[in-house]
Amino acid sequence: MSHPVFAVSRFENRNGVISWRVDGRLNGLRIRRNFKTQEEAAAEKATLDLKALQLESGMRSVPTFLTEEQVREAEAVFSRLKDSSRTLSFCVDYTVANYQEPESQKPLKDAVAAYLATKDHEFEQDHISESHLVFLKRFFKRFLRHFPKVTVAELTVERLIGFLNLGKPSMKTYNNRRGLISTFLKFSFQRGWIVANPIAKVPHHRIRRKRGSAATLSATQSEALMKHVEGLDGGRYVPFFALCLFAGIRPCLRTGEILRLKPELVNLEAGVINVTAEVSKVREPRKVTISPNLAAWLEAYPLEKFPIVPKNFQHVRSRIAKKFGLSHDIMRHTFISMFVAKYRSVGEASLQAGNSEGIIRKHYLDLKSQTEAESFYGIMPRQPAEPVQEMLPIAV
């Protein structure tokens, strides 16, 4: 689109004085001005040309104290608000009234260290178990590897969701991760390192639970496992597998109950294993009845001679687990399901296994038949000890 062009020309006045005239039209009006020098006329022409351009493009020339960068930022903000019903003043007032800077831009590494220090203290006070503490430290080590150089305030919803979905986890794993991060962010919020907890906008999966979902061994598989273990290195690994399979002791070789179970807690005479609070994963004591077949195994391979966890056992345990498909807690799951099938008592199974009755009903009820349970409790060593009288579960 064309716009008025202003021209500068030499003009001689009636008195013979030479002037320089700027002549043209602006918004339909004739403008004609004289100047003593050509430079002044040229400056006026540039000013008038700019005004003409502004009128044509919608631009305005406004005196301002803003710098050029501030003017450009203001123009960009108004452009973003073009389709909004809110004014720039409203947005600024709202921000001033509601936004708060975090008290400090806390590096994530330092925040995690502070959080884990409180968990160390909770462990020392017997509020959390060692296995939970170890799990937390492993989880947040991975968390820091994923976010190596950020502050806590930079953990946005999008970033957290990206981390939670690493490795295409199951919905349960996703929810577990979310729970751990939620607790950490609540800790950070209480200390002023973030002004709002972004976990509230991170979705949580609703999972429909299924009964009888625990993986277990059959009686036949259990018998094959014990026969194999009995034939290795003179039976030195028998106590570990017998206690995990026939008493439900948690078997993890890093933080499991089996590592803390001392021989003196296994009382064959009384027919009871005393799982103390120091041994228990959930820090709650329980008593496990020693079944006749477990007593036979421990009589044939006494703990005074055969340690519960032999030295350098990890590699042997891994080979056996691979051979028989032993997942993390499958022996414990087998014990609980067989116990429920034999004695038909969810309450007693709950007491002896250290799980709630709800968990027992949800995951272990009706997994095994009474006939299979009888076969399971009939698994004996090749050279059994003296006959042991049948004992019913004790009441705790």
Backbone torsions as a table, in degrees:
resi	resn	phi	psi	omega
1	MET	NA	135.5	-179.7
2	SER	-80.0	160.8	177.6
3	HIS	-143.1	159.5	-178.4
4	PRO	-55.4	138.4	178.4
5	VAL	-109.9	127.4	178.1
6	PHE	-94.3	138.5	-178.2
7	ALA	-116.9	148.4	175.3
8	VAL	-110.8	126.0	-179.2
9	SER	-136.4	156.5	179.2
10	ARG	-82.3	133.2	-176.2
11	PHE	-134.4	132.0	179.9
12	GLU	-103.2	121.1	179.0
13	ASN	-74.5	167.8	-179.5
14	ARG	-61.7	-30.7	-179.2
15	ASN	-84.3	6.3	177.3
16	GLY	88.2	-1.2	179.2
17	VAL	-80.0	135.2	-179.7
18	ILE	-87.2	131.3	175.1
19	SER	-125.4	169.0	176.6
20	TRP	-118.9	120.4	-171.4
21	ARG	-105.7	135.9	172.8
22	VAL	-104.5	124.1	-172.9
23	ASP	-134.9	136.8	177.8
24	GLY	171.0	-171.0	-179.1
25	ARG	-126.5	140.4	179.8
26	LEU	-131.8	114.7	179.9
27	ASN	57.3	35.9	177.5
28	GLY	88.4	-5.6	-178.6
29	LEU	-101.6	137.2	177.6
30	ARG	-77.2	130.0	177.6
31	ILE	-122.7	128.7	179.0
32	ARG	-144.9	117.0	-176.2
33	ARG	-133.9	143.1	179.9
34	ASN	-108.5	144.2	179.3
35	PHE	-135.2	151.4	-175.8
36	LYS	-71.5	-33.4	-176.9
37	THR	-121.2	158.4	178.7
38	GLN	-68.4	-33.0	-179.7
39	GLU	-64.4	-42.0	178.9
40	GLU	-64.6	-39.3	179.6
41	ALA	-65.4	-41.3	179.7
42	ALA	-63.3	-38.9	178.9
43	ALA	-65.2	-42.3	178.5
44	GLU	-65.0	-39.7	178.0
45	LYS	-58.9	-43.4	-179.8
46	ALA	-62.7	-39.7	179.9
47	THR	-64.8	-45.0	-179.9
48	LEU	-67.5	-36.9	176.4
49	ASP	-62.0	-40.2	179.5
50	LEU	-64.4	-42.4	178.2
51	LYS	-62.0	-38.9	178.9
52	ALA	-63.9	-42.2	178.0
53	LEU	-63.3	-41.1	-179.9
54	GLN	-63.5	-41.3	178.6
55	LEU	-63.7	-37.7	-177.6
56	GLU	-72.3	-36.9	-175.7
57	SER	-97.2	-4.8	-178.4
58	GLY	89.5	-0.1	178.7
59	MET	-76.2	156.0	179.7
60	ARG	-128.9	148.5	174.8
61	SER	-103.6	112.9	-175.1
62	VAL	-127.4	129.7	174.3
63	PRO	-63.0	136.0	-177.3
64	THR	-151.9	153.8	173.7
65	PHE	-90.7	-4.7	-178.3
66	LEU	-73.3	148.7	172.9
67	THR	-75.9	169.6	179.6
68	GLU	-62.0	-39.9	179.0
69	GLU	-63.8	-40.2	178.6
70	GLN	-66.1	-38.7	176.9
71	VAL	-62.1	-43.9	-179.9
72	ARG	-64.4	-39.9	178.0
73	GLU	-63.5	-42.4	178.4
74	ALA	-61.7	-41.3	178.3
75	GLU	-62.4	-40.5	-179.8
76	ALA	-65.8	-39.3	179.6
77	VAL	-65.8	-45.0	178.6
78	PHE	-61.7	-34.8	178.2
79	SER	-64.2	-40.0	179.2
80	ARG	-68.6	-28.5	-179.2
81	LEU	-90.8	5.3	-173.2
82	LYS	-55.8	-41.8	-176.5
83	ASP	-99.4	10.9	-179.1
84	SER	-98.7	151.5	177.0
85	SER	-84.4	-6.0	-179.1
86	ARG	-93.2	143.0	177.3
87	THR	-87.6	165.8	177.3
88	LEU	-63.2	-38.0	178.9
89	SER	-61.5	-41.0	178.6
90	PHE	-61.1	-45.4	-178.8
91	CYS	-62.7	-41.9	179.8
92	VAL	-66.4	-44.9	179.8
93	ASP	-61.0	-40.8	-179.6
94	TYR	-65.0	-42.8	179.9
95	THR	-63.6	-45.1	-179.4
96	VAL	-62.4	-36.9	-176.7
97	ALA	-78.0	-29.8	-169.9
98	ASN	-114.8	-28.3	-175.6
99	TYR	-79.6	136.8	176.5
100	GLN	-129.3	131.5	175.2
101	GLU	-72.7	139.9	172.9
102	PRO	-56.6	149.9	-177.9
103	GLU	-60.3	-32.7	176.8
104	SER	-154.1	146.8	176.7
105	GLN	-81.8	83.1	-172.8
106	LYS	-75.6	120.6	175.0
107	PRO	-59.6	139.8	-177.6
108	LEU	-58.7	-38.3	-179.3
109	LYS	-59.3	-44.2	-179.6
110	ASP	-69.9	-37.3	179.6
111	ALA	-64.6	-42.9	178.8
112	VAL	-64.2	-40.5	178.8
113	ALA	-60.6	-42.8	179.2
114	ALA	-65.3	-40.2	-179.7
115	TYR	-64.8	-45.9	-179.2
116	LEU	-67.6	-28.4	176.0
117	ALA	-63.6	-38.7	177.1
118	THR	-67.4	-33.3	178.1
119	LYS	-70.4	-35.7	173.7
120	ASP	-59.1	-42.4	179.6
121	HIS	-65.9	-40.0	177.8
122	GLU	-62.9	-37.8	177.5
123	PHE	-64.8	-42.7	178.4
124	GLU	-61.9	-29.0	179.4
125	GLN	-90.8	8.8	178.9
126	ASP	63.9	29.7	177.5
127	HIS	-90.7	-25.9	175.6
128	ILE	-132.4	158.8	-178.0
129	SER	-85.0	163.0	178.1
130	GLU	-64.2	-39.2	-179.1
131	SER	-63.5	-38.9	178.2
132	HIS	-67.0	-39.9	179.1
133	LEU	-63.1	-44.6	179.0
134	VAL	-62.7	-41.6	179.0
135	PHE	-61.6	-44.1	178.5
136	LEU	-59.2	-45.1	-177.3
137	LYS	-65.7	-37.6	177.0
138	ARG	-66.5	-42.0	-178.5
139	PHE	-62.6	-47.5	-176.2
140	PHE	-76.0	-19.3	171.1
141	LYS	-66.1	-42.7	176.3
142	ARG	-67.3	-38.7	179.4
143	PHE	-59.2	-43.6	-179.9
144	LEU	-70.0	-33.0	176.7
145	ARG	-64.0	-33.5	-179.7
146	HIS	-77.3	-31.6	179.4
147	PHE	-123.3	74.5	-171.3
148	PRO	-72.3	-32.2	-172.2
149	LYS	-136.3	59.8	177.7
150	VAL	-131.6	163.1	171.5
151	THR	-93.9	166.5	178.8
152	VAL	-61.7	-37.0	-178.0
153	ALA	-66.4	-16.4	-179.5
154	GLU	-90.0	3.7	177.5
155	LEU	-82.0	90.4	-178.6
156	THR	-83.3	168.3	178.0
157	VAL	-58.3	-44.6	-178.0
158	GLU	-62.7	-42.3	179.6
159	ARG	-64.6	-42.7	-178.7
160	LEU	-65.2	-42.3	178.8
161	ILE	-62.5	-38.9	177.2
162	GLY	-60.5	-41.9	179.0
163	PHE	-67.9	-43.3	-177.4
164	LEU	-62.2	-27.6	-177.3
165	ASN	-94.4	7.0	179.3
166	LEU	-60.3	133.0	176.6
167	GLY	74.4	15.3	179.7
168	LYS	49.8	62.3	-175.7
169	PRO	-72.3	163.2	172.1
170	SER	-69.5	165.3	179.9
171	MET	-62.7	-34.6	179.0
172	LYS	-67.0	-44.8	178.0
173	THR	-62.2	-42.9	177.1
174	TYR	-56.8	-48.0	-179.4
175	ASN	-64.3	-37.9	178.2
176	ASN	-63.7	-43.7	177.3
177	ARG	-61.1	-44.8	-179.3
178	ARG	-59.9	-40.2	179.5
179	GLY	-63.1	-41.5	179.3
180	LEU	-65.3	-43.2	179.3
181	ILE	-67.6	-36.8	179.2
182	SER	-60.0	-44.3	179.9
183	THR	-64.2	-41.0	178.4
184	PHE	-64.1	-43.1	-179.3
185	LEU	-69.3	-32.4	174.3
186	LYS	-63.5	-42.0	175.3
187	PHE	-59.2	-43.6	-179.7
188	SER	-67.4	-39.2	179.4
189	PHE	-63.4	-41.3	-179.5
190	GLN	-64.4	-24.6	179.3
191	ARG	-97.5	5.9	174.7
192	GLY	79.3	16.4	-179.4
193	TRP	-83.9	-18.0	171.9
194	ILE	-136.4	151.1	-178.7
195	VAL	-93.5	-12.7	176.4
196	ALA	-153.3	149.4	-179.1
197	ASN	-91.0	108.6	-176.5
198	PRO	-67.9	-13.1	-176.3
199	ILE	-65.0	-21.2	-180.0
200	ALA	-61.5	-27.3	-179.1
201	LYS	-99.7	6.0	176.2
202	VAL	-90.8	122.5	-174.5
203	PRO	-62.8	149.3	177.5
204	HIS	-118.3	131.3	-177.0
205	HIS	-81.8	134.8	171.9
206	ARG	-92.6	124.6	-174.3
207	ILE	-114.8	128.5	175.1
208	ARG	-85.6	113.6	-176.1
209	ARG	-76.0	146.8	176.9
210	LYS	-115.0	139.1	176.0
211	ARG	-73.8	150.2	174.9
212	GLY	67.1	39.3	-175.7
213	SER	-97.0	-4.5	-176.8
214	ALA	-73.7	136.6	176.9
215	ALA	-77.4	133.9	-178.1
216	THR	-137.9	167.4	172.1
217	LEU	-97.1	149.5	173.3
218	SER	-79.8	169.4	177.4
219	ALA	-62.2	-39.0	179.3
220	THR	-64.1	-44.1	178.1
221	GLN	-64.3	-39.4	179.9
222	SER	-63.9	-41.7	178.8
223	GLU	-65.4	-41.0	178.5
224	ALA	-63.7	-39.6	178.5
225	LEU	-61.2	-48.7	-176.5
226	MET	-68.0	-36.2	177.1
227	LYS	-64.9	-39.8	178.7
228	HIS	-64.6	-45.5	-178.9
229	VAL	-64.1	-39.3	-178.7
230	GLU	-64.2	-28.3	-179.1
231	GLY	-87.2	-1.0	-179.5
232	LEU	-96.5	126.6	172.4
233	ASP	48.2	45.4	175.8
234	GLY	67.8	20.3	177.2
235	GLY	81.7	18.2	-174.7
236	ARG	-67.3	-17.0	-178.6
237	TYR	-98.8	1.3	-176.3
238	VAL	-59.9	-48.6	-176.3
239	PRO	-56.2	-41.0	-179.5
240	PHE	-59.0	-52.5	-176.1
241	PHE	-70.8	-34.9	179.5
242	ALA	-65.9	-43.0	-178.9
243	LEU	-68.9	-36.6	179.6
244	CYS	-73.8	-38.9	-174.7
245	LEU	-82.9	-40.0	-174.1
246	PHE	-103.0	-2.8	177.7
247	ALA	-130.6	-5.8	175.7
248	GLY	71.3	23.7	177.0
249	ILE	-70.1	132.7	-177.8
250	ARG	-63.8	127.0	-163.7
251	PRO	-95.1	0.0	-173.4
252	CYS	-58.6	131.6	-178.2
253	LEU	-84.9	2.8	175.6
254	ARG	-104.7	-44.7	-176.9
255	THR	-137.8	7.7	-173.5
256	GLY	-70.3	164.8	179.0
257	GLU	-62.5	-31.4	-176.7
258	ILE	-59.8	-28.7	179.7
259	LEU	-70.5	-29.6	-175.3
260	ARG	-100.3	-5.2	-178.9
261	LEU	-76.8	117.6	-179.0
262	LYS	-93.6	150.3	-179.0
263	PRO	-55.3	-34.9	-178.0
264	GLU	-67.5	-15.2	177.6
265	LEU	-82.9	-10.9	178.5
266	VAL	-98.9	102.2	-174.0
267	ASN	-103.8	95.7	-179.2
268	LEU	-67.7	-33.9	-178.5
269	GLU	-63.9	-43.7	179.4
270	ALA	-85.2	-13.8	-179.5
271	GLY	72.8	34.0	-175.0
272	VAL	-139.1	141.3	169.1
273	ILE	-105.8	121.1	179.8
274	ASN	-91.9	100.6	175.9
275	VAL	-88.0	98.6	-175.7
276	THR	-74.6	170.8	178.5
277	ALA	-61.4	-32.6	179.5
278	GLU	-69.9	-28.0	179.7
279	VAL	-86.4	-38.5	-172.7
280	SER	-64.2	140.3	177.4
281	LYS	-63.0	-38.1	-176.4
282	VAL	-95.7	11.1	176.7
283	ARG	62.9	27.2	177.1
284	GLU	-124.2	127.4	-178.1
285	PRO	-69.4	152.9	174.4
286	ARG	-152.0	162.7	177.0
287	LYS	-120.3	133.3	179.7
288	VAL	-113.1	125.4	177.4
289	THR	-69.6	132.1	177.1
290	ILE	-82.4	113.1	-180.0
291	SER	-69.3	158.8	-179.4
292	PRO	-56.4	-39.7	-178.4
293	ASN	-72.7	-34.0	175.5
294	LEU	-65.0	-40.7	177.4
295	ALA	-60.0	-39.7	179.2
296	ALA	-64.1	-41.1	178.6
297	TRP	-65.0	-42.3	-178.3
298	LEU	-75.1	-23.8	173.3
299	GLU	-73.0	-40.1	-179.2
300	ALA	-73.2	-29.9	-179.8
301	TYR	-129.8	75.3	-172.0
302	PRO	-64.6	147.3	-177.1
303	LEU	-69.7	-18.3	176.4
304	GLU	-67.7	-26.3	-178.3
305	LYS	-106.2	-34.5	-176.1
306	PHE	-114.6	109.1	-179.2
307	PRO	-63.3	151.2	-179.9
308	ILE	-62.6	-45.2	176.9
309	VAL	-121.6	99.8	-179.1
310	PRO	-63.8	161.0	177.0
311	LYS	-67.0	147.9	178.2
312	ASN	52.9	41.2	-173.9
313	PHE	-84.7	-19.1	-171.1
314	GLN	-57.3	-47.1	-177.0
315	HIS	-67.9	-38.8	177.8
316	VAL	-64.5	-44.5	178.9
317	ARG	-59.1	-39.9	-179.5
318	SER	-65.5	-40.8	-179.8
319	ARG	-66.6	-41.8	179.2
320	ILE	-66.4	-40.8	179.7
321	ALA	-62.0	-40.4	178.9
322	LYS	-66.8	-40.4	-177.1
323	LYS	-66.4	-37.8	-174.3
324	PHE	-109.7	7.9	177.6
325	GLY	64.4	42.1	-178.0
326	LEU	-84.4	104.2	173.6
327	SER	-77.8	-179.2	-168.0
328	HIS	-49.5	-55.6	-173.3
329	ASP	-119.6	24.5	-173.0
330	ILE	-65.3	-33.0	178.5
331	MET	-68.1	-39.8	177.2
332	ARG	-65.7	-42.5	177.4
333	HIS	-60.2	-39.0	179.2
334	THR	-64.0	-44.0	178.7
335	PHE	-57.9	-48.1	-176.2
336	ILE	-65.0	-46.0	-177.5
337	SER	-65.8	-38.4	178.1
338	MET	-68.8	-37.8	179.4
339	PHE	-62.7	-46.6	179.6
340	VAL	-62.7	-40.2	-179.0
341	ALA	-66.1	-38.0	-176.8
342	LYS	-77.5	-46.6	-171.7
343	TYR	-101.1	-10.5	177.6
344	ARG	52.5	41.9	179.9
345	SER	-133.0	102.3	178.2
346	VAL	-67.4	-38.2	-179.4
347	GLY	-63.0	-45.5	179.5
348	GLU	-67.3	-37.8	176.5
349	ALA	-62.2	-38.7	178.3
350	SER	-61.7	-43.7	-179.4
351	LEU	-65.8	-42.2	-175.3
352	GLN	-79.1	-29.4	-179.0
353	ALA	-90.5	-18.9	-178.3
354	GLY	79.2	24.2	174.6
355	ASN	-112.8	161.6	175.5
356	SER	-74.5	158.6	177.9
357	GLU	-63.3	-33.3	178.6
358	GLY	-61.6	-41.6	178.0
359	ILE	-65.5	-41.7	-179.9
360	ILE	-61.3	-45.9	-179.8
361	ARG	-64.0	-39.5	-174.1
362	LYS	-72.0	-37.4	-169.9
363	HIS	-113.7	-19.7	-170.3
364	TYR	-122.7	-14.5	-175.8
365	LEU	-69.5	131.8	175.6
366	ASP	64.9	24.8	174.3
367	LEU	-78.3	-33.6	-176.4
368	LYS	-123.3	153.2	175.5
369	SER	-87.8	161.8	178.8
370	GLN	-65.6	-33.2	178.7
371	THR	-64.2	-43.8	178.9
372	GLU	-67.0	-36.6	177.9
373	ALA	-62.8	-39.8	177.3
374	GLU	-61.5	-40.4	177.6
375	SER	-64.4	-40.3	179.8
376	PHE	-61.0	-47.1	-179.2
377	TYR	-77.1	-1.4	175.0
378	GLY	-98.3	4.5	179.0
379	ILE	-73.4	117.6	-175.0
380	MET	-124.2	158.4	175.7
381	PRO	-68.9	163.2	-178.4
382	ARG	-64.6	-38.7	178.5
383	GLN	-115.3	81.6	-174.8
384	PRO	-65.1	154.2	176.0
385	ALA	-78.5	-171.2	179.8
386	GLU	-60.6	149.3	-177.9
387	PRO	-54.5	141.2	-179.2
388	VAL	-114.8	131.9	-178.7
389	GLN	-66.5	141.0	178.8
390	GLU	-59.9	130.8	180.0
391	MET	-120.6	138.5	174.8
392	LEU	-85.6	159.5	177.7
393	PRO	-59.0	137.7	178.6
394	ILE	-78.9	155.8	174.8
395	ALA	-95.5	130.4	-178.4
396	VAL	-101.0	NA	NA
